[in-house]
């Protein structure tokens, strides 16, 4: 989410082509240094028009398998996910990997509507529930842009990260859109300012948090072709993509797309992972050959002190507060011996500057998203140092998904690592990340038989064992109850 950074020049003309109130990431950083509270720009009126734009989501959510495959154990895992630690990490200087690259100043337009409703509501509570602010970043002048919004977990857990849509201009002059975000009035206006037609929309995963917006996005750009990964699903009733407004032009791996002269892709199609024989965790990795950029969805992340602009300060303040819901629940149960840890602290949230509190809030927020709950949510400095500033597979994905199907994951990672790329763009946390095939392959070094001689993976210590206690417990529970399949219990996938 800096040490060595490469700067991209940013074309100022790409911003503010319309009269807009632009809130920049520069002003956001100034506010977080204590220059007064940043006004949370009112998400423009939640009007009947914005309701009509609401997302028609999946009826039985096809939630991220890392979470949705938890089935009935999800609620328990999520509450337990609050078993964790957090406190102000005062230095982020430890460098164990590649650094994020500058991607220009974020542009947001508070004069446009941000109202958005996911309906019918998913079983798994996604937030924001009613409004989503969008930030646009120009990465390569005139060629590549990011659009980011907040996305998180409800239930009072206050766990949110950024979700990213990447837009690339093709040689045809049209736009290629990877993993659409919520098409609010603001987002559509920011996209239309690029002054190019949306020609192709790509759904690179089977996971709920990304595909829920594809149908509504298509309705905004009905002339665009739509390309999806295979084996799309919903649960508990397995309905076709068309039921959710996704009108595909073709299926990746089965139909040839007209943009394949500029992009290559590799599909990860592992066997069924859990819950039902049709529940899959499919992901496509893309390389944009002209820019040598690798695009992934949830395969890898790079987490740092860089707080996404789309995460409001009020969320960070709540996460940083030692008296928030999660901390109180942990103290009530004395999980992870939190009462003893609280007594030994030399500084509490009440003693911190606003900058320190926001940083602590981001660390707690991110660590809960990665682990469900690290070992010490009160003072997460050591946990933060172990997982940040390096390219990794998110622990929740690595533990609940990849470790259960290591062979196809390893094979896919090796195929991707044959490409010539020098930066990586995931859908969450920092991007773009200055990294190549070697770093990408090293991110999978926690898996069996995945350690090439030139990889720098840390093997068994890849994830700190103390921080994995909760996640390992959840994984064992789900395996023992049959929610996640083993090779012995995995049913054959039906022909769909």
C-alpha positions as CSV (number, residue, x, y, z in Angstrom):
1,X,0.0,0.0,0.0
2,X,8.7,3.6,0.4
3,X,11.9,3.6,0.0
4,X,13.1,3.1,-3.6
5,X,10.5,4.4,-6.0
6,X,10.3,5.0,-9.7
7,X,8.3,8.0,-10.7
8,X,5.9,8.2,-13.5
9,X,5.3,11.6,-15.1
10,X,1.6,12.5,-14.8
11,X,-0.2,14.4,-17.5
12,X,-2.1,17.2,-15.7
13,X,-4.5,17.5,-18.6
14,X,-5.8,14.1,-17.8
15,X,-7.3,15.5,-14.6
16,X,-10.0,18.1,-14.3
17,X,-11.2,18.1,-17.9
18,X,-14.6,18.9,-16.4
19,X,-15.2,21.3,-13.6
20,X,-14.7,19.2,-10.6
21,X,-13.8,19.4,-6.9
22,X,-10.7,17.2,-7.0
23,X,-9.6,15.7,-3.8
24,X,-6.0,14.5,-4.2
25,X,-4.0,11.9,-2.5
26,X,-1.5,14.7,-1.7
27,X,-4.0,16.6,0.4
28,X,-5.0,13.3,2.0
29,X,-1.5,12.7,3.1
30,X,-1.3,16.3,4.4
31,X,-4.4,15.7,6.5
32,X,-3.0,12.5,7.9
33,X,0.1,14.4,9.0
34,X,-2.2,16.3,11.3
35,X,-3.1,19.3,9.2
36,X,-6.7,19.1,10.3
37,X,-9.4,16.4,9.6
38,X,-10.0,15.8,6.0
39,X,-13.7,16.4,5.2
40,X,-15.3,13.2,4.2
41,X,-16.7,14.5,1.0
42,X,-20.4,13.8,1.1
43,X,-21.2,11.0,-1.1
44,X,-23.6,12.8,-3.4
45,X,-27.3,12.2,-2.8
46,X,-28.5,8.6,-2.7
47,X,-31.2,9.4,-5.3
48,X,-33.8,7.2,-7.1
49,X,-31.4,7.3,-10.1
50,X,-28.6,6.0,-8.1
51,X,-30.8,3.2,-6.8
52,X,-31.6,2.3,-10.4
53,X,-27.9,2.0,-10.9
54,X,-27.6,-0.4,-8.0
55,X,-25.8,-3.6,-8.5
56,X,-27.9,-6.7,-8.9
57,X,-25.6,-9.0,-6.9
58,X,-25.4,-12.8,-6.7
59,X,-28.3,-14.4,-5.0
60,X,-26.4,-16.9,-3.1
61,X,-23.1,-15.1,-2.8
62,X,-20.2,-16.5,-4.7
63,X,-18.1,-15.0,-2.0
64,X,-14.3,-15.0,-2.1
65,X,-13.6,-18.6,-1.7
66,X,-11.1,-17.8,1.0
67,X,-14.1,-16.6,2.9
68,X,-17.2,-18.0,1.2
69,X,-15.9,-21.5,1.2
70,X,-16.0,-21.2,4.9
71,X,-19.7,-22.0,4.6
72,X,-21.3,-22.1,8.0
73,X,-18.0,-21.6,9.7
74,X,-17.6,-18.2,8.1
75,X,-19.4,-16.3,10.9
76,X,-17.3,-18.1,13.6
77,X,-14.1,-17.4,11.7
78,X,-15.0,-13.8,11.2
79,X,-15.8,-13.2,14.8
80,X,-12.7,-15.1,15.7
81,X,-11.0,-13.0,13.2
82,X,-11.1,-10.4,15.7
83,X,-8.5,-12.4,17.7
84,X,-5.7,-10.3,16.9
85,X,-3.3,-7.6,17.5
86,X,-2.6,-4.1,16.4
87,X,-0.6,-1.0,17.7
88,X,1.5,1.7,16.2
89,X,4.4,0.5,14.1
90,X,6.7,3.4,14.2
91,X,9.0,2.4,11.4
92,X,8.4,0.9,8.1
93,X,12.0,0.9,6.9
94,X,12.5,-2.9,6.7
95,X,12.8,-3.8,3.0
96,X,12.4,-7.4,2.0
97,X,11.2,-7.2,-1.6
98,X,10.3,-4.8,-4.3
99,X,8.8,-1.4,-3.7
100,X,5.6,0.1,-5.0
101,X,5.9,2.5,-7.9
102,X,4.4,6.0,-8.0
103,X,1.1,6.0,-9.9
104,X,0.2,9.7,-10.0
105,X,-2.2,11.8,-7.9
106,X,-5.6,10.4,-7.1
107,X,-8.5,12.3,-8.6
108,X,-12.0,12.1,-7.0
109,X,-15.1,14.1,-7.9
110,X,-17.5,14.9,-5.0
111,X,-19.9,16.7,-7.3
112,X,-21.0,13.3,-8.8
113,X,-23.2,10.7,-7.3
114,X,-21.6,8.0,-5.2
115,X,-24.8,6.2,-4.2
116,X,-24.7,2.5,-4.7
117,X,-26.7,-0.4,-3.4
118,X,-25.9,-4.1,-3.8
119,X,-29.3,-5.8,-4.2
120,X,-30.4,-8.3,-3.3
121,X,-27.9,-8.1,-0.4
122,X,-25.3,-10.9,-0.2
123,X,-25.3,-13.3,2.7
124,X,-21.8,-12.0,3.4
125,X,-22.1,-8.4,4.4
126,X,-20.0,-6.2,2.1
127,X,-19.4,-2.6,2.8
128,X,-19.9,0.3,1.9
129,X,-23.6,-0.5,1.9
130,X,-24.9,2.7,0.3
131,X,-22.1,4.8,-1.2
132,X,-18.7,4.3,-2.8
133,X,-16.1,7.0,-3.4
134,X,-13.9,6.5,-6.5
135,X,-10.3,7.6,-7.0
136,X,-8.7,7.6,-10.4
137,X,-4.9,7.4,-10.9
138,X,-3.0,7.8,-14.1
139,X,-0.1,5.3,-14.2
140,X,1.1,5.6,-17.7
141,X,0.2,8.9,-19.3
142,X,-2.5,8.3,-21.8
143,X,-2.4,4.5,-21.6
144,X,-3.0,3.1,-18.1
145,X,-5.3,4.1,-15.2
146,X,-6.4,2.7,-11.9
147,X,-9.8,3.2,-10.4
148,X,-10.1,2.4,-6.7
149,X,-12.9,2.1,-4.2
150,X,-13.3,0.9,-0.6
151,X,-14.5,-2.6,-0.1
152,X,-14.7,-4.5,3.2
153,X,-16.5,-6.7,5.7
154,X,-19.5,-5.6,7.8
155,X,-20.6,-7.1,11.1
156,X,-18.9,-4.3,13.0
157,X,-15.4,-5.7,12.2
158,X,-14.3,-2.5,10.4
159,X,-12.0,-4.4,8.0
160,X,-11.6,-2.7,4.6
161,X,-9.1,-2.5,1.8
162,X,-9.1,-1.0,-1.6
163,X,-10.4,-2.8,-4.7
164,X,-8.9,-1.8,-8.0
165,X,-10.1,-1.7,-11.6
166,X,-7.3,-1.3,-14.2
167,X,-8.1,0.4,-17.5
168,X,-5.7,0.2,-20.4
169,X,-6.0,1.9,-23.8
170,X,-5.6,-0.5,-26.7
171,X,-4.0,0.2,-30.1
172,X,-7.5,0.6,-31.5
173,X,-8.0,3.6,-29.2
174,X,-10.6,1.8,-27.1
175,X,-10.4,0.9,-23.5
176,X,-9.8,-2.6,-22.0
177,X,-11.2,-2.8,-18.4
178,X,-9.9,-5.4,-15.9
179,X,-12.1,-6.3,-12.9
180,X,-14.8,-3.5,-12.9
181,X,-15.6,-1.7,-9.7
182,X,-19.0,-0.3,-8.8
183,X,-20.3,1.9,-11.7
184,X,-21.4,4.9,-9.6
185,X,-22.2,8.2,-11.3
186,X,-18.8,9.4,-10.1
187,X,-16.9,6.4,-11.4
188,X,-18.6,6.5,-14.8
189,X,-17.8,10.3,-15.1
190,X,-14.1,9.7,-14.2
191,X,-14.0,6.9,-16.8
192,X,-15.7,8.9,-19.5
193,X,-13.2,11.7,-19.0
194,X,-10.6,9.5,-20.6
195,X,-12.5,10.3,-23.9
196,X,-12.3,6.8,-25.3
197,X,-14.9,4.1,-25.8
198,X,-15.0,1.1,-23.5
199,X,-14.5,-1.8,-25.9
200,X,-13.8,-4.8,-23.7
201,X,-14.6,-5.7,-20.1
202,X,-12.7,-8.6,-18.4
203,X,-13.9,-10.6,-15.4
204,X,-10.7,-12.3,-14.3
205,X,-12.0,-14.4,-11.4
206,X,-14.9,-16.4,-10.1
207,X,-14.9,-14.5,-6.8
208,X,-17.9,-12.5,-5.7
209,X,-16.3,-9.2,-4.8
210,X,-15.1,-8.7,-8.4
211,X,-17.9,-10.2,-10.5
212,X,-20.8,-8.5,-8.6
213,X,-20.1,-5.3,-10.5
214,X,-19.8,-6.7,-14.0
215,X,-23.5,-6.8,-14.9
216,X,-24.2,-3.2,-13.8
217,X,-21.0,-2.0,-15.5
218,X,-22.1,-3.7,-18.8
219,X,-25.4,-1.8,-18.6
220,X,-23.4,1.4,-18.5
221,X,-21.4,0.4,-21.5
222,X,-23.7,-2.0,-23.5
223,X,-21.5,-1.9,-26.7
224,X,-18.5,-3.3,-24.8
225,X,-17.6,-7.0,-25.3
226,X,-17.4,-9.1,-22.1
227,X,-14.8,-11.8,-21.5
228,X,-15.0,-14.0,-18.4
229,X,-13.0,-16.9,-16.8
230,X,-14.7,-20.3,-17.0
231,X,-16.6,-22.1,-14.2
232,X,-18.5,-19.1,-12.9
233,X,-20.8,-20.2,-10.0
234,X,-23.1,-19.0,-7.3
235,X,-24.2,-20.7,-4.1
236,X,-26.4,-22.2,-2.7
237,X,-28.1,-22.3,-6.1
238,X,-25.7,-22.5,-9.0
239,X,-27.1,-20.0,-11.5
240,X,-25.6,-19.0,-14.9
241,X,-23.8,-15.6,-15.2
242,X,-26.7,-14.3,-17.3
243,X,-28.9,-14.5,-14.3
244,X,-26.8,-11.8,-12.7
245,X,-26.7,-9.5,-15.7
246,X,-23.4,-10.7,-17.1
247,X,-23.7,-11.1,-20.8
248,X,-20.5,-12.7,-22.0
249,X,-19.0,-12.4,-25.4
250,X,-16.6,-15.2,-24.8
251,X,-15.0,-17.5,-22.2
252,X,-11.3,-17.2,-21.7
253,X,-9.5,-20.4,-22.7
254,X,-12.4,-21.3,-25.0
255,X,-12.9,-18.3,-27.3
256,X,-10.3,-16.0,-29.0
257,X,-10.5,-12.4,-28.0
258,X,-9.5,-9.5,-30.4
259,X,-7.1,-8.0,-27.9
260,X,-4.8,-11.1,-27.7
261,X,-2.1,-9.4,-29.8
262,X,-1.5,-7.0,-26.9
263,X,-2.3,-9.4,-24.0
264,X,-1.5,-12.9,-23.1
265,X,-3.2,-14.7,-20.2
266,X,-2.8,-17.9,-18.2
267,X,-5.7,-19.5,-16.4
268,X,-5.5,-21.0,-12.9
269,X,-8.2,-23.7,-12.8
270,X,-7.8,-25.8,-9.7
271,X,-10.1,-28.7,-8.7
272,X,-13.1,-28.0,-6.6
273,X,-12.0,-26.5,-3.3
274,X,-15.0,-26.8,-1.0
275,X,-18.7,-26.4,-0.2
276,X,-19.9,-28.0,-3.4
277,X,-18.3,-29.7,-6.5
278,X,-18.9,-26.6,-8.6
279,X,-17.3,-24.1,-6.2
280,X,-14.1,-23.0,-7.8
281,X,-11.3,-20.5,-7.3
282,X,-10.4,-19.6,-10.9
283,X,-8.2,-16.7,-11.8
284,X,-6.6,-15.4,-15.0
285,X,-3.3,-13.6,-15.0
286,X,-2.6,-11.2,-17.9
287,X,0.5,-9.7,-19.3
288,X,0.1,-6.4,-21.1
289,X,3.0,-6.9,-23.5
290,X,3.6,-3.2,-24.5
291,X,4.1,-2.1,-20.9
292,X,5.5,-5.3,-19.5
293,X,2.8,-5.3,-16.8
294,X,1.4,-8.4,-15.0
295,X,-2.2,-8.1,-14.0
296,X,-3.6,-10.4,-11.3
297,X,-6.6,-10.4,-9.1
298,X,-5.9,-12.0,-5.7
299,X,-2.8,-14.1,-6.4
300,X,-0.3,-11.8,-4.7
301,X,-0.3,-8.5,-2.7
302,X,2.2,-5.9,-1.6
303,X,1.3,-4.2,1.7
304,X,3.0,-1.1,3.0
305,X,2.4,2.0,5.1
306,X,0.7,3.6,2.1
307,X,-2.9,4.0,3.1
308,X,-5.3,3.8,0.2
309,X,-7.1,7.1,-0.4
310,X,-10.4,5.4,-0.5
311,X,-10.2,4.3,3.2
312,X,-11.8,7.1,5.2
313,X,-9.9,8.5,8.2
314,X,-12.9,7.8,10.4
315,X,-12.4,4.0,9.7
316,X,-8.8,4.2,10.6
317,X,-9.5,6.2,13.8
318,X,-12.0,3.5,14.8
319,X,-9.5,0.7,14.1
320,X,-6.8,2.5,16.0
321,X,-9.0,3.1,19.0
322,X,-8.1,0.7,21.8
323,X,-11.7,0.7,22.9
324,X,-13.2,-0.4,19.6
325,X,-15.6,-3.3,19.3
326,X,-12.9,-5.8,18.3
327,X,-10.5,-4.9,21.2
328,X,-13.4,-5.0,23.7
329,X,-14.5,-8.4,22.5
330,X,-10.9,-9.7,22.8
331,X,-10.5,-8.4,26.3
332,X,-13.8,-9.8,27.3
333,X,-12.7,-13.3,26.3
334,X,-9.0,-12.6,27.1
335,X,-8.1,-14.2,23.8
336,X,-4.3,-14.3,23.1
337,X,-3.8,-13.2,26.7
338,X,-4.7,-9.7,25.6
339,X,-5.3,-8.4,29.1
340,X,-1.7,-9.1,30.1
341,X,-0.4,-7.5,26.8
342,X,-2.6,-4.4,27.5
343,X,-1.0,-3.9,30.9
344,X,2.5,-4.1,29.5
345,X,2.0,-1.4,26.9
346,X,3.8,1.9,27.4
347,X,1.6,3.9,25.0
348,X,-2.2,3.6,24.3
349,X,-4.2,5.0,21.5
350,X,-5.2,7.9,23.7
351,X,-1.5,8.9,24.0
352,X,-0.9,8.9,20.2
353,X,-0.8,11.8,17.8
354,X,-3.4,11.7,15.0
355,X,-0.8,10.5,12.5
356,X,0.2,7.6,14.8
357,X,-3.4,6.7,15.4
358,X,-4.2,6.6,11.6
359,X,-1.1,4.5,11.0
360,X,-2.1,2.1,13.8
361,X,-5.6,1.9,12.4
362,X,-4.3,1.0,9.0
363,X,-2.0,-1.7,10.4
364,X,-4.8,-3.3,12.4
365,X,-7.1,-3.1,9.4
366,X,-4.7,-4.6,6.9
367,X,-3.5,-7.4,9.3
368,X,-7.1,-8.5,10.0
369,X,-7.8,-8.6,6.2
370,X,-4.7,-10.7,5.7
371,X,-4.9,-13.1,8.7
372,X,-8.4,-12.8,10.1
373,X,-6.5,-11.9,13.3
374,X,-2.8,-11.7,14.0
375,X,-1.4,-12.8,17.4
376,X,-1.3,-9.3,18.9
377,X,-3.8,-6.9,17.6
378,X,-3.0,-4.4,20.3
379,X,0.6,-3.9,19.3
380,X,1.1,-5.3,15.8
381,X,4.4,-3.8,15.1
382,X,6.3,-7.1,14.7
383,X,3.5,-8.7,12.7
384,X,3.5,-5.7,10.4
385,X,7.2,-5.9,9.8
386,X,7.0,-9.5,8.9
387,X,4.3,-9.2,6.2
388,X,4.9,-5.8,4.7
389,X,7.2,-4.4,2.0
390,X,7.5,-7.7,0.1
391,X,5.5,-9.5,-2.5
392,X,3.4,-12.3,-0.9
393,X,0.4,-14.4,-1.3
394,X,-2.1,-13.2,1.2
395,X,-2.2,-15.6,4.2
396,X,-5.9,-16.2,4.0
397,X,-5.7,-17.1,0.3
398,X,-2.5,-19.2,0.7
399,X,-3.9,-21.1,3.7
400,X,-7.6,-21.7,2.7
401,X,-7.0,-22.1,-1.0
402,X,-3.6,-22.6,-2.5
403,X,-2.2,-25.0,0.2
404,X,-5.1,-27.4,-0.6
405,X,-4.3,-27.5,-4.4
406,X,-0.6,-26.9,-4.6
407,X,0.2,-28.7,-7.8
408,X,-2.0,-26.6,-10.2
409,X,-1.1,-23.4,-8.3
410,X,2.7,-24.2,-8.7
411,X,2.2,-25.0,-12.4
412,X,0.3,-21.8,-13.0
413,X,2.9,-19.7,-11.2
414,X,5.7,-21.2,-13.3
415,X,3.8,-20.5,-16.5
416,X,3.2,-16.9,-15.5
417,X,6.9,-16.5,-14.5
418,X,8.0,-17.3,-18.1
419,X,6.6,-13.9,-19.2
420,X,8.8,-10.8,-19.5
421,X,7.3,-8.3,-17.0
422,X,8.8,-5.7,-14.7
423,X,5.8,-4.6,-12.6
424,X,2.8,-6.2,-11.1
425,X,-0.8,-4.9,-10.6
426,X,-3.0,-6.8,-8.1
427,X,-6.6,-5.8,-7.3
428,X,-5.8,-4.9,-3.7
429,X,-3.3,-3.0,-1.6
430,X,-0.3,-1.3,-3.4
431,X,0.2,-1.1,-7.1
432,X,2.1,-0.9,-9.4
433,X,4.8,-3.0,-7.8
434,X,8.2,-3.1,-9.2
435,X,8.8,-6.8,-9.5
436,X,9.5,-9.4,-12.1
437,X,9.2,-13.2,-12.6
438,X,11.7,-14.1,-9.9
439,X,9.8,-12.1,-7.2
440,X,6.5,-13.5,-8.4
441,X,7.6,-17.1,-8.2
442,X,9.2,-16.5,-4.8
443,X,5.8,-15.4,-3.5
444,X,4.6,-19.0,-3.8
445,X,7.6,-20.5,-2.0
446,X,5.5,-21.6,1.0
447,X,3.9,-24.3,-1.2
448,X,5.5,-27.7,-1.6
449,X,7.8,-28.2,-4.6
450,X,7.7,-24.5,-5.4
451,X,11.1,-23.4,-4.5
452,X,13.4,-22.7,-7.5
453,X,17.0,-22.4,-6.6
454,X,17.0,-18.6,-7.4
455,X,13.8,-17.9,-5.3
456,X,14.1,-16.0,-2.0
457,X,11.2,-17.6,-0.3
458,X,11.3,-18.3,3.4
459,X,9.8,-21.7,3.4
460,X,8.1,-22.6,6.6
461,X,8.7,-19.2,8.1
462,X,7.0,-17.5,5.1
463,X,4.1,-16.6,7.4
464,X,5.0,-15.9,11.1
465,X,3.7,-18.9,13.0
466,X,2.2,-16.9,15.9
467,X,0.2,-14.8,13.5
468,X,-1.1,-18.0,11.8
469,X,-2.7,-19.5,14.9
470,X,-6.2,-18.4,14.3
471,X,-6.1,-18.9,10.5
472,X,-4.6,-22.4,11.0
473,X,-7.4,-23.2,13.5
474,X,-10.0,-22.1,11.0
475,X,-8.5,-24.1,8.2
476,X,-8.3,-27.2,10.4
477,X,-11.9,-26.8,11.4
478,X,-13.1,-26.4,7.8
479,X,-11.0,-29.4,6.7
480,X,-12.2,-31.6,9.5
481,X,-15.9,-30.7,8.9
482,X,-15.6,-31.2,5.2
483,X,-16.3,-27.6,4.2
484,X,-12.9,-27.5,2.4
485,X,-12.1,-30.6,0.4
486,X,-9.1,-32.8,0.6
487,X,-7.8,-35.1,-2.2
488,X,-9.8,-37.9,-0.6
489,X,-13.0,-36.0,-0.1
490,X,-13.0,-33.9,-3.2
491,X,-15.9,-34.8,-5.6
492,X,-15.5,-34.8,-9.3
493,X,-16.4,-31.5,-10.9
494,X,-19.5,-31.7,-13.0
495,X,-19.4,-30.7,-16.7
496,X,-20.7,-27.1,-16.8
